[in-house]
Amino acid sequence: MRRLQAVAQNGLQYTSTPFERERWELVRRIAAEMAAVDGAEVEPLAAAFTAEYGHATPKVDVRGVVFRDRRVLLVRGLDDGHWTPPGGWAEVGERPGEAVEKEVREESGYEVRASRLLAVQDRDLRDRPRWPVHGYKLFFRCELVRPEPSEPSPHETDAVGWFSEDDVRRLQEGTATAKDFGPCAAFVEGDLPGLSERVGAKGLAWIFDHLRDPTRPTEFD
């Protein structure tokens, strides 16, 4: 479905005749109808497809991997209530490092400096529900500039915490409770929500390999 939409978008970008444009618009509509087979409404999907223009390329999501005392910084998203490294879609005109530094600052309050690219992941290979758009996820190692955070944006996250490798494993397994984490999870009663599906079924254990071996090369799909 997405490849069909991308083919239609590229056809519309490069066509020079009204007849071909009409055909590509029909193909784009068919792609929206195919995407709606799981119960989604056709019109919002069709509008989203129509809003895309130019040559179709994957979108870029950036994530900041920040360590302190062998713990990794995670934020809890307002949209799904689960934990993930801070990040989001890169904006047009931003440098990749600039984009991830901004996302970490907005979602956690911590000012950081991007230092290394740890991984480039294809979203489709992370056992996540497929989206109408294709995306790559860039994980950057980031260093704290100041130890104390400012107030994060209230519009994307509602909690910030530092988690050890064992903590992350428990989040991944769904066995974590607030008492496991002490002050970093004091705002939660009872069971803690697990890792966000944004991190994929493989979880975040791999990032600690980069903590143990800073010379480890960039991983990519």
Buried (B, 14 or more C-beta within 10 A) or exposed (E): BBEBBBBBBBBBEEBEEEEEEEBBBEBBBBBBEBBBEEEEEBEEBBEBBBEBEEEBEBBBBBBBBBBEEEBBBBBBBEEEEBBBBBBBEBEEEBEBBBBBBBBBBBBBBBBBBBEBBBBBBEBBEBEBEEEBBBBBBBBBBBEBEEEEBEEBEEEBBEBBBBBBBEBBBBBBEEEBEBEBBEEBBEEBEEEBBBBBBBBBEEBBEBBBEBBEEEEBEEBEE
